[in-house]
């Protein structure tokens, strides 16, 4: 995982266009011992991923410009060791075949607002310490992934 020192904090990137959500979640993640950073767009996230390493990215789906799903698929292609959590306000959200193909599961989707942040914390730790928790599906070939 990008040479991360196992004794150091888990590095988390939060991508959300709502400043209040970014501020609150980053403060919470820092308080519980993660090394959290945030940005407000997929384009900013791509720039940040090129210079910083993250174990887990928490991504809103509805972002200005490039959407959250497109960001996750791009990031998976360029940084396959990163893991992803979707943070969305879309109540009727279902995982696309493309997201399933990279190993995303319903337990990696959190609806806004997250009331029980302990569940989000547990998911971050699981994905960071157990990379196989989000393993690409073998039923999709590499050519099926974008």
Chimera marker file (.cmm) of the C-alpha trace (Angstrom):
<marker_set name="trace">
<marker id="1" x="0.000" y="0.000" z="0.000" r="1" g="1" b="0" radius="0.5"/>
<marker id="2" x="2.123" y="2.823" z="-1.291" r="1" g="1" b="0" radius="0.5"/>
<marker id="3" x="4.837" y="2.069" z="1.284" r="1" g="1" b="0" radius="0.5"/>
<marker id="4" x="2.749" y="3.219" z="4.239" r="1" g="1" b="0" radius="0.5"/>
<marker id="5" x="4.331" y="2.850" z="7.652" r="1" g="1" b="0" radius="0.5"/>
<marker id="6" x="1.934" y="0.485" z="9.426" r="1" g="1" b="0" radius="0.5"/>
<marker id="7" x="2.495" y="2.349" z="12.692" r="1" g="1" b="0" radius="0.5"/>
<marker id="8" x="1.463" y="5.687" z="11.194" r="1" g="1" b="0" radius="0.5"/>
<marker id="9" x="-2.063" y="7.020" z="10.843" r="1" g="1" b="0" radius="0.5"/>
<marker id="10" x="-4.305" y="5.925" z="8.001" r="1" g="1" b="0" radius="0.5"/>
<marker id="11" x="-4.314" y="8.587" z="5.285" r="1" g="1" b="0" radius="0.5"/>
<marker id="12" x="-7.829" y="9.535" z="4.179" r="1" g="1" b="0" radius="0.5"/>
<marker id="13" x="-8.959" y="11.868" z="1.407" r="1" g="1" b="0" radius="0.5"/>
<marker id="14" x="-12.476" y="13.293" z="1.609" r="1" g="1" b="0" radius="0.5"/>
<marker id="15" x="-13.937" y="14.634" z="-1.636" r="1" g="1" b="0" radius="0.5"/>
<marker id="16" x="-17.139" y="16.615" z="-1.153" r="1" g="1" b="0" radius="0.5"/>
<marker id="17" x="-18.312" y="19.920" z="-2.612" r="1" g="1" b="0" radius="0.5"/>
<marker id="18" x="-20.058" y="20.927" z="0.629" r="1" g="1" b="0" radius="0.5"/>
<marker id="19" x="-17.600" y="22.887" z="2.801" r="1" g="1" b="0" radius="0.5"/>
<marker id="20" x="-19.487" y="22.194" z="6.050" r="1" g="1" b="0" radius="0.5"/>
<marker id="21" x="-19.350" y="18.437" z="5.446" r="1" g="1" b="0" radius="0.5"/>
<marker id="22" x="-15.641" y="18.615" z="4.618" r="1" g="1" b="0" radius="0.5"/>
<marker id="23" x="-14.882" y="20.627" z="7.740" r="1" g="1" b="0" radius="0.5"/>
<marker id="24" x="-16.912" y="18.412" z="10.089" r="1" g="1" b="0" radius="0.5"/>
<marker id="25" x="-15.744" y="15.066" z="8.711" r="1" g="1" b="0" radius="0.5"/>
<marker id="26" x="-12.074" y="16.051" z="8.519" r="1" g="1" b="0" radius="0.5"/>
<marker id="27" x="-12.215" y="17.325" z="12.112" r="1" g="1" b="0" radius="0.5"/>
<marker id="28" x="-13.834" y="14.071" z="13.239" r="1" g="1" b="0" radius="0.5"/>
<marker id="29" x="-11.373" y="11.898" z="11.280" r="1" g="1" b="0" radius="0.5"/>
<marker id="30" x="-8.419" y="13.820" z="12.696" r="1" g="1" b="0" radius="0.5"/>
<marker id="31" x="-9.864" y="13.520" z="16.226" r="1" g="1" b="0" radius="0.5"/>
<marker id="32" x="-10.096" y="9.722" z="15.960" r="1" g="1" b="0" radius="0.5"/>
<marker id="33" x="-6.519" y="9.411" z="14.735" r="1" g="1" b="0" radius="0.5"/>
<marker id="34" x="-6.635" y="9.467" z="10.937" r="1" g="1" b="0" radius="0.5"/>
<marker id="35" x="-4.508" y="11.766" z="8.782" r="1" g="1" b="0" radius="0.5"/>
<marker id="36" x="-7.326" y="13.390" z="6.800" r="1" g="1" b="0" radius="0.5"/>
<marker id="37" x="-7.289" y="15.855" z="3.933" r="1" g="1" b="0" radius="0.5"/>
<marker id="38" x="-10.191" y="17.222" z="1.911" r="1" g="1" b="0" radius="0.5"/>
<marker id="39" x="-10.975" y="18.871" z="-1.380" r="1" g="1" b="0" radius="0.5"/>
<marker id="40" x="-14.153" y="20.135" z="-3.029" r="1" g="1" b="0" radius="0.5"/>
<marker id="41" x="-13.984" y="18.667" z="-6.535" r="1" g="1" b="0" radius="0.5"/>
<marker id="42" x="-12.924" y="15.557" z="-8.410" r="1" g="1" b="0" radius="0.5"/>
<marker id="43" x="-10.450" y="17.625" z="-10.391" r="1" g="1" b="0" radius="0.5"/>
<marker id="44" x="-8.775" y="18.857" z="-7.184" r="1" g="1" b="0" radius="0.5"/>
<marker id="45" x="-8.789" y="15.284" z="-5.862" r="1" g="1" b="0" radius="0.5"/>
<marker id="46" x="-6.980" y="14.016" z="-8.973" r="1" g="1" b="0" radius="0.5"/>
<marker id="47" x="-4.328" y="16.719" z="-8.563" r="1" g="1" b="0" radius="0.5"/>
<marker id="48" x="-3.893" y="15.841" z="-4.893" r="1" g="1" b="0" radius="0.5"/>
<marker id="49" x="-3.690" y="12.092" z="-5.566" r="1" g="1" b="0" radius="0.5"/>
<marker id="50" x="-0.831" y="12.737" z="-7.975" r="1" g="1" b="0" radius="0.5"/>
<marker id="51" x="1.315" y="14.220" z="-5.176" r="1" g="1" b="0" radius="0.5"/>
<marker id="52" x="-0.027" y="12.589" z="-1.989" r="1" g="1" b="0" radius="0.5"/>
<marker id="53" x="-0.809" y="8.983" z="-1.132" r="1" g="1" b="0" radius="0.5"/>
<marker id="54" x="-4.042" y="7.854" z="0.504" r="1" g="1" b="0" radius="0.5"/>
<marker id="55" x="-5.206" y="4.491" z="1.749" r="1" g="1" b="0" radius="0.5"/>
<marker id="56" x="-8.918" y="5.372" z="1.691" r="1" g="1" b="0" radius="0.5"/>
<marker id="57" x="-10.862" y="7.996" z="-0.257" r="1" g="1" b="0" radius="0.5"/>
<marker id="58" x="-14.362" y="9.035" z="0.812" r="1" g="1" b="0" radius="0.5"/>
<marker id="59" x="-16.113" y="10.363" z="-2.269" r="1" g="1" b="0" radius="0.5"/>
<marker id="60" x="-19.395" y="12.209" z="-2.747" r="1" g="1" b="0" radius="0.5"/>
<marker id="61" x="-21.092" y="11.186" z="-5.991" r="1" g="1" b="0" radius="0.5"/>
<marker id="62" x="-22.608" y="14.512" z="-6.952" r="1" g="1" b="0" radius="0.5"/>
<marker id="63" x="-19.680" y="16.824" z="-7.543" r="1" g="1" b="0" radius="0.5"/>
<marker id="64" x="-19.374" y="19.832" z="-9.850" r="1" g="1" b="0" radius="0.5"/>
<marker id="65" x="-17.588" y="18.864" z="-13.053" r="1" g="1" b="0" radius="0.5"/>
<marker id="66" x="-16.338" y="15.290" z="-12.994" r="1" g="1" b="0" radius="0.5"/>
<marker id="67" x="-18.639" y="13.119" z="-10.861" r="1" g="1" b="0" radius="0.5"/>
<marker id="68" x="-17.685" y="10.927" z="-7.939" r="1" g="1" b="0" radius="0.5"/>
<marker id="69" x="-18.100" y="7.616" z="-9.754" r="1" g="1" b="0" radius="0.5"/>
<marker id="70" x="-15.876" y="8.799" z="-12.597" r="1" g="1" b="0" radius="0.5"/>
<marker id="71" x="-13.281" y="9.937" z="-10.052" r="1" g="1" b="0" radius="0.5"/>
<marker id="72" x="-13.286" y="6.545" z="-8.320" r="1" g="1" b="0" radius="0.5"/>
<marker id="73" x="-12.892" y="4.679" z="-11.621" r="1" g="1" b="0" radius="0.5"/>
<marker id="74" x="-10.066" y="6.993" z="-12.735" r="1" g="1" b="0" radius="0.5"/>
<marker id="75" x="-8.322" y="6.732" z="-9.363" r="1" g="1" b="0" radius="0.5"/>
<marker id="76" x="-8.629" y="2.946" z="-9.289" r="1" g="1" b="0" radius="0.5"/>
<marker id="77" x="-6.929" y="2.772" z="-12.679" r="1" g="1" b="0" radius="0.5"/>
<marker id="78" x="-4.049" y="5.036" z="-11.599" r="1" g="1" b="0" radius="0.5"/>
<marker id="79" x="-3.791" y="4.103" z="-7.891" r="1" g="1" b="0" radius="0.5"/>
<marker id="80" x="-5.150" y="0.542" z="-7.578" r="1" g="1" b="0" radius="0.5"/>
<marker id="81" x="-3.976" y="0.234" z="-3.972" r="1" g="1" b="0" radius="0.5"/>
<marker id="82" x="-6.394" y="2.968" z="-2.819" r="1" g="1" b="0" radius="0.5"/>
<marker id="83" x="-9.769" y="1.932" z="-1.435" r="1" g="1" b="0" radius="0.5"/>
<marker id="84" x="-13.019" y="3.878" z="-1.707" r="1" g="1" b="0" radius="0.5"/>
<marker id="85" x="-16.074" y="4.763" z="0.330" r="1" g="1" b="0" radius="0.5"/>
<marker id="86" x="-19.043" y="6.492" z="-1.279" r="1" g="1" b="0" radius="0.5"/>
<marker id="87" x="-20.693" y="9.240" z="0.768" r="1" g="1" b="0" radius="0.5"/>
<marker id="88" x="-23.925" y="10.285" z="-0.918" r="1" g="1" b="0" radius="0.5"/>
<marker id="89" x="-27.252" y="11.945" z="-0.329" r="1" g="1" b="0" radius="0.5"/>
<marker id="90" x="-28.857" y="9.846" z="-3.090" r="1" g="1" b="0" radius="0.5"/>
<marker id="91" x="-31.238" y="7.573" z="-1.166" r="1" g="1" b="0" radius="0.5"/>
<marker id="92" x="-31.949" y="5.335" z="-4.170" r="1" g="1" b="0" radius="0.5"/>
<marker id="93" x="-28.257" y="4.848" z="-5.056" r="1" g="1" b="0" radius="0.5"/>
<marker id="94" x="-27.193" y="1.458" z="-6.393" r="1" g="1" b="0" radius="0.5"/>
<marker id="95" x="-23.661" y="0.402" z="-7.271" r="1" g="1" b="0" radius="0.5"/>
<marker id="96" x="-22.955" y="0.352" z="-10.989" r="1" g="1" b="0" radius="0.5"/>
<marker id="97" x="-21.378" y="-2.686" z="-12.616" r="1" g="1" b="0" radius="0.5"/>
<marker id="98" x="-18.182" y="-0.648" z="-13.055" r="1" g="1" b="0" radius="0.5"/>
<marker id="99" x="-17.966" y="0.047" z="-9.304" r="1" g="1" b="0" radius="0.5"/>
<marker id="100" x="-18.741" y="-3.582" z="-8.483" r="1" g="1" b="0" radius="0.5"/>
<marker id="101" x="-16.004" y="-4.631" z="-10.900" r="1" g="1" b="0" radius="0.5"/>
<marker id="102" x="-13.378" y="-2.776" z="-8.854" r="1" g="1" b="0" radius="0.5"/>
<marker id="103" x="-14.611" y="-4.436" z="-5.661" r="1" g="1" b="0" radius="0.5"/>
<marker id="104" x="-16.987" y="-1.879" z="-4.181" r="1" g="1" b="0" radius="0.5"/>
<marker id="105" x="-19.789" y="-3.287" z="-2.061" r="1" g="1" b="0" radius="0.5"/>
<marker id="106" x="-22.923" y="-1.836" z="-0.491" r="1" g="1" b="0" radius="0.5"/>
<marker id="107" x="-21.166" y="-1.757" z="2.883" r="1" g="1" b="0" radius="0.5"/>
<marker id="108" x="-18.808" y="0.838" z="1.350" r="1" g="1" b="0" radius="0.5"/>
<marker id="109" x="-21.719" y="3.239" z="0.735" r="1" g="1" b="0" radius="0.5"/>
<marker id="110" x="-22.795" y="5.697" z="3.445" r="1" g="1" b="0" radius="0.5"/>
<marker id="111" x="-25.857" y="7.912" z="3.148" r="1" g="1" b="0" radius="0.5"/>
<marker id="112" x="-25.672" y="11.541" z="4.258" r="1" g="1" b="0" radius="0.5"/>
<marker id="113" x="-25.824" y="12.479" z="6.975" r="1" g="1" b="0" radius="0.5"/>
<marker id="114" x="-23.796" y="9.726" z="8.637" r="1" g="1" b="0" radius="0.5"/>
<marker id="115" x="-25.344" y="9.521" z="12.089" r="1" g="1" b="0" radius="0.5"/>
<marker id="116" x="-23.175" y="6.759" z="13.535" r="1" g="1" b="0" radius="0.5"/>
<marker id="117" x="-19.683" y="7.838" z="12.604" r="1" g="1" b="0" radius="0.5"/>
<marker id="118" x="-18.254" y="4.789" z="14.374" r="1" g="1" b="0" radius="0.5"/>
<marker id="119" x="-19.467" y="2.708" z="11.399" r="1" g="1" b="0" radius="0.5"/>
<marker id="120" x="-17.611" y="4.969" z="8.972" r="1" g="1" b="0" radius="0.5"/>
<marker id="121" x="-14.490" y="4.705" z="11.140" r="1" g="1" b="0" radius="0.5"/>
<marker id="122" x="-14.726" y="0.909" z="11.157" r="1" g="1" b="0" radius="0.5"/>
<marker id="123" x="-15.126" y="0.814" z="7.368" r="1" g="1" b="0" radius="0.5"/>
<marker id="124" x="-12.056" y="3.023" z="6.870" r="1" g="1" b="0" radius="0.5"/>
<marker id="125" x="-9.981" y="0.756" z="9.114" r="1" g="1" b="0" radius="0.5"/>
<marker id="126" x="-11.238" y="-2.389" z="7.401" r="1" g="1" b="0" radius="0.5"/>
<marker id="127" x="-10.376" y="-1.062" z="3.955" r="1" g="1" b="0" radius="0.5"/>
<marker id="128" x="-6.974" y="0.273" z="5.031" r="1" g="1" b="0" radius="0.5"/>
<marker id="129" x="-5.854" y="-2.810" z="6.942" r="1" g="1" b="0" radius="0.5"/>
<marker id="130" x="-7.610" y="-5.483" z="4.869" r="1" g="1" b="0" radius="0.5"/>
<marker id="131" x="-7.081" y="-4.562" z="1.202" r="1" g="1" b="0" radius="0.5"/>
<marker id="132" x="-8.893" y="-7.701" z="0.041" r="1" g="1" b="0" radius="0.5"/>
<marker id="133" x="-12.075" y="-6.217" z="1.567" r="1" g="1" b="0" radius="0.5"/>
<marker id="134" x="-12.426" y="-4.351" z="-1.738" r="1" g="1" b="0" radius="0.5"/>
<marker id="135" x="-11.046" y="-6.689" z="-4.354" r="1" g="1" b="0" radius="0.5"/>
<marker id="136" x="-11.980" y="-6.450" z="-8.040" r="1" g="1" b="0" radius="0.5"/>
<marker id="137" x="-14.595" y="-8.954" z="-9.098" r="1" g="1" b="0" radius="0.5"/>
<marker id="138" x="-13.264" y="-11.858" z="-11.147" r="1" g="1" b="0" radius="0.5"/>
<marker id="139" x="-16.458" y="-11.996" z="-13.217" r="1" g="1" b="0" radius="0.5"/>
<marker id="140" x="-15.454" y="-8.795" z="-15.019" r="1" g="1" b="0" radius="0.5"/>
<marker id="141" x="-12.451" y="-8.800" z="-17.322" r="1" g="1" b="0" radius="0.5"/>
<marker id="142" x="-9.871" y="-6.013" z="-17.258" r="1" g="1" b="0" radius="0.5"/>
<marker id="143" x="-11.261" y="-4.737" z="-20.565" r="1" g="1" b="0" radius="0.5"/>
<marker id="144" x="-14.646" y="-4.210" z="-18.884" r="1" g="1" b="0" radius="0.5"/>
<marker id="145" x="-13.075" y="-1.664" z="-16.508" r="1" g="1" b="0" radius="0.5"/>
<marker id="146" x="-12.608" y="1.958" z="-17.547" r="1" g="1" b="0" radius="0.5"/>
<link id1="1" id2="2" r="1" g="1" b="0" radius="0.2"/>
<link id1="2" id2="3" r="1" g="1" b="0" radius="0.2"/>
<link id1="3" id2="4" r="1" g="1" b="0" radius="0.2"/>
<link id1="4" id2="5" r="1" g="1" b="0" radius="0.2"/>
<link id1="5" id2="6" r="1" g="1" b="0" radius="0.2"/>
<link id1="6" id2="7" r="1" g="1" b="0" radius="0.2"/>
<link id1="7" id2="8" r="1" g="1" b="0" radius="0.2"/>
<link id1="8" id2="9" r="1" g="1" b="0" radius="0.2"/>
<link id1="9" id2="10" r="1" g="1" b="0" radius="0.2"/>
<link id1="10" id2="11" r="1" g="1" b="0" radius="0.2"/>
<link id1="11" id2="12" r="1" g="1" b="0" radius="0.2"/>
<link id1="12" id2="13" r="1" g="1" b="0" radius="0.2"/>
<link id1="13" id2="14" r="1" g="1" b="0" radius="0.2"/>
<link id1="14" id2="15" r="1" g="1" b="0" radius="0.2"/>
<link id1="15" id2="16" r="1" g="1" b="0" radius="0.2"/>
<link id1="16" id2="17" r="1" g="1" b="0" radius="0.2"/>
<link id1="17" id2="18" r="1" g="1" b="0" radius="0.2"/>
<link id1="18" id2="19" r="1" g="1" b="0" radius="0.2"/>
<link id1="19" id2="20" r="1" g="1" b="0" radius="0.2"/>
<link id1="20" id2="21" r="1" g="1" b="0" radius="0.2"/>
<link id1="21" id2="22" r="1" g="1" b="0" radius="0.2"/>
<link id1="22" id2="23" r="1" g="1" b="0" radius="0.2"/>
<link id1="23" id2="24" r="1" g="1" b="0" radius="0.2"/>
<link id1="24" id2="25" r="1" g="1" b="0" radius="0.2"/>
<link id1="25" id2="26" r="1" g="1" b="0" radius="0.2"/>
<link id1="26" id2="27" r="1" g="1" b="0" radius="0.2"/>
<link id1="27" id2="28" r="1" g="1" b="0" radius="0.2"/>
<link id1="28" id2="29" r="1" g="1" b="0" radius="0.2"/>
<link id1="29" id2="30" r="1" g="1" b="0" radius="0.2"/>
<link id1="30" id2="31" r="1" g="1" b="0" radius="0.2"/>
<link id1="31" id2="32" r="1" g="1" b="0" radius="0.2"/>
<link id1="32" id2="33" r="1" g="1" b="0" radius="0.2"/>
<link id1="33" id2="34" r="1" g="1" b="0" radius="0.2"/>
<link id1="34" id2="35" r="1" g="1" b="0" radius="0.2"/>
<link id1="35" id2="36" r="1" g="1" b="0" radius="0.2"/>
<link id1="36" id2="37" r="1" g="1" b="0" radius="0.2"/>
<link id1="37" id2="38" r="1" g="1" b="0" radius="0.2"/>
<link id1="38" id2="39" r="1" g="1" b="0" radius="0.2"/>
<link id1="39" id2="40" r="1" g="1" b="0" radius="0.2"/>
<link id1="40" id2="41" r="1" g="1" b="0" radius="0.2"/>
<link id1="41" id2="42" r="1" g="1" b="0" radius="0.2"/>
<link id1="42" id2="43" r="1" g="1" b="0" radius="0.2"/>
<link id1="43" id2="44" r="1" g="1" b="0" radius="0.2"/>
<link id1="44" id2="45" r="1" g="1" b="0" radius="0.2"/>
<link id1="45" id2="46" r="1" g="1" b="0" radius="0.2"/>
<link id1="46" id2="47" r="1" g="1" b="0" radius="0.2"/>
<link id1="47" id2="48" r="1" g="1" b="0" radius="0.2"/>
<link id1="48" id2="49" r="1" g="1" b="0" radius="0.2"/>
<link id1="49" id2="50" r="1" g="1" b="0" radius="0.2"/>
<link id1="50" id2="51" r="1" g="1" b="0" radius="0.2"/>
<link id1="51" id2="52" r="1" g="1" b="0" radius="0.2"/>
<link id1="52" id2="53" r="1" g="1" b="0" radius="0.2"/>
<link id1="53" id2="54" r="1" g="1" b="0" radius="0.2"/>
<link id1="54" id2="55" r="1" g="1" b="0" radius="0.2"/>
<link id1="55" id2="56" r="1" g="1" b="0" radius="0.2"/>
<link id1="56" id2="57" r="1" g="1" b="0" radius="0.2"/>
<link id1="57" id2="58" r="1" g="1" b="0" radius="0.2"/>
<link id1="58" id2="59" r="1" g="1" b="0" radius="0.2"/>
<link id1="59" id2="60" r="1" g="1" b="0" radius="0.2"/>
<link id1="60" id2="61" r="1" g="1" b="0" radius="0.2"/>
<link id1="61" id2="62" r="1" g="1" b="0" radius="0.2"/>
<link id1="62" id2="63" r="1" g="1" b="0" radius="0.2"/>
<link id1="63" id2="64" r="1" g="1" b="0" radius="0.2"/>
<link id1="64" id2="65" r="1" g="1" b="0" radius="0.2"/>
<link id1="65" id2="66" r="1" g="1" b="0" radius="0.2"/>
<link id1="66" id2="67" r="1" g="1" b="0" radius="0.2"/>
<link id1="67" id2="68" r="1" g="1" b="0" radius="0.2"/>
<link id1="68" id2="69" r="1" g="1" b="0" radius="0.2"/>
<link id1="69" id2="70" r="1" g="1" b="0" radius="0.2"/>
<link id1="70" id2="71" r="1" g="1" b="0" radius="0.2"/>
<link id1="71" id2="72" r="1" g="1" b="0" radius="0.2"/>
<link id1="72" id2="73" r="1" g="1" b="0" radius="0.2"/>
<link id1="73" id2="74" r="1" g="1" b="0" radius="0.2"/>
<link id1="74" id2="75" r="1" g="1" b="0" radius="0.2"/>
<link id1="75" id2="76" r="1" g="1" b="0" radius="0.2"/>
<link id1="76" id2="77" r="1" g="1" b="0" radius="0.2"/>
<link id1="77" id2="78" r="1" g="1" b="0" radius="0.2"/>
<link id1="78" id2="79" r="1" g="1" b="0" radius="0.2"/>
<link id1="79" id2="80" r="1" g="1" b="0" radius="0.2"/>
<link id1="80" id2="81" r="1" g="1" b="0" radius="0.2"/>
<link id1="81" id2="82" r="1" g="1" b="0" radius="0.2"/>
<link id1="82" id2="83" r="1" g="1" b="0" radius="0.2"/>
<link id1="83" id2="84" r="1" g="1" b="0" radius="0.2"/>
<link id1="84" id2="85" r="1" g="1" b="0" radius="0.2"/>
<link id1="85" id2="86" r="1" g="1" b="0" radius="0.2"/>
<link id1="86" id2="87" r="1" g="1" b="0" radius="0.2"/>
<link id1="87" id2="88" r="1" g="1" b="0" radius="0.2"/>
<link id1="88" id2="89" r="1" g="1" b="0" radius="0.2"/>
<link id1="89" id2="90" r="1" g="1" b="0" radius="0.2"/>
<link id1="90" id2="91" r="1" g="1" b="0" radius="0.2"/>
<link id1="91" id2="92" r="1" g="1" b="0" radius="0.2"/>
<link id1="92" id2="93" r="1" g="1" b="0" radius="0.2"/>
<link id1="93" id2="94" r="1" g="1" b="0" radius="0.2"/>
<link id1="94" id2="95" r="1" g="1" b="0" radius="0.2"/>
<link id1="95" id2="96" r="1" g="1" b="0" radius="0.2"/>
<link id1="96" id2="97" r="1" g="1" b="0" radius="0.2"/>
<link id1="97" id2="98" r="1" g="1" b="0" radius="0.2"/>
<link id1="98" id2="99" r="1" g="1" b="0" radius="0.2"/>
<link id1="99" id2="100" r="1" g="1" b="0" radius="0.2"/>
<link id1="100" id2="101" r="1" g="1" b="0" radius="0.2"/>
<link id1="101" id2="102" r="1" g="1" b="0" radius="0.2"/>
<link id1="102" id2="103" r="1" g="1" b="0" radius="0.2"/>
<link id1="103" id2="104" r="1" g="1" b="0" radius="0.2"/>
<link id1="104" id2="105" r="1" g="1" b="0" radius="0.2"/>
<link id1="105" id2="106" r="1" g="1" b="0" radius="0.2"/>
<link id1="106" id2="107" r="1" g="1" b="0" radius="0.2"/>
<link id1="107" id2="108" r="1" g="1" b="0" radius="0.2"/>
<link id1="108" id2="109" r="1" g="1" b="0" radius="0.2"/>
<link id1="109" id2="110" r="1" g="1" b="0" radius="0.2"/>
<link id1="110" id2="111" r="1" g="1" b="0" radius="0.2"/>
<link id1="111" id2="112" r="1" g="1" b="0" radius="0.2"/>
<link id1="112" id2="113" r="1" g="1" b="0" radius="0.2"/>
<link id1="113" id2="114" r="1" g="1" b="0" radius="0.2"/>
<link id1="114" id2="115" r="1" g="1" b="0" radius="0.2"/>
<link id1="115" id2="116" r="1" g="1" b="0" radius="0.2"/>
<link id1="116" id2="117" r="1" g="1" b="0" radius="0.2"/>
<link id1="117" id2="118" r="1" g="1" b="0" radius="0.2"/>
<link id1="118" id2="119" r="1" g="1" b="0" radius="0.2"/>
<link id1="119" id2="120" r="1" g="1" b="0" radius="0.2"/>
<link id1="120" id2="121" r="1" g="1" b="0" radius="0.2"/>
<link id1="121" id2="122" r="1" g="1" b="0" radius="0.2"/>
<link id1="122" id2="123" r="1" g="1" b="0" radius="0.2"/>
<link id1="123" id2="124" r="1" g="1" b="0" radius="0.2"/>
<link id1="124" id2="125" r="1" g="1" b="0" radius="0.2"/>
<link id1="125" id2="126" r="1" g="1" b="0" radius="0.2"/>
<link id1="126" id2="127" r="1" g="1" b="0" radius="0.2"/>
<link id1="127" id2="128" r="1" g="1" b="0" radius="0.2"/>
<link id1="128" id2="129" r="1" g="1" b="0" radius="0.2"/>
<link id1="129" id2="130" r="1" g="1" b="0" radius="0.2"/>
<link id1="130" id2="131" r="1" g="1" b="0" radius="0.2"/>
<link id1="131" id2="132" r="1" g="1" b="0" radius="0.2"/>
<link id1="132" id2="133" r="1" g="1" b="0" radius="0.2"/>
<link id1="133" id2="134" r="1" g="1" b="0" radius="0.2"/>
<link id1="134" id2="135" r="1" g="1" b="0" radius="0.2"/>
<link id1="135" id2="136" r="1" g="1" b="0" radius="0.2"/>
<link id1="136" id2="137" r="1" g="1" b="0" radius="0.2"/>
<link id1="137" id2="138" r="1" g="1" b="0" radius="0.2"/>
<link id1="138" id2="139" r="1" g="1" b="0" radius="0.2"/>
<link id1="139" id2="140" r="1" g="1" b="0" radius="0.2"/>
<link id1="140" id2="141" r="1" g="1" b="0" radius="0.2"/>
<link id1="141" id2="142" r="1" g="1" b="0" radius="0.2"/>
<link id1="142" id2="143" r="1" g="1" b="0" radius="0.2"/>
<link id1="143" id2="144" r="1" g="1" b="0" radius="0.2"/>
<link id1="144" id2="145" r="1" g="1" b="0" radius="0.2"/>
<link id1="145" id2="146" r="1" g="1" b="0" radius="0.2"/>
</marker_set>
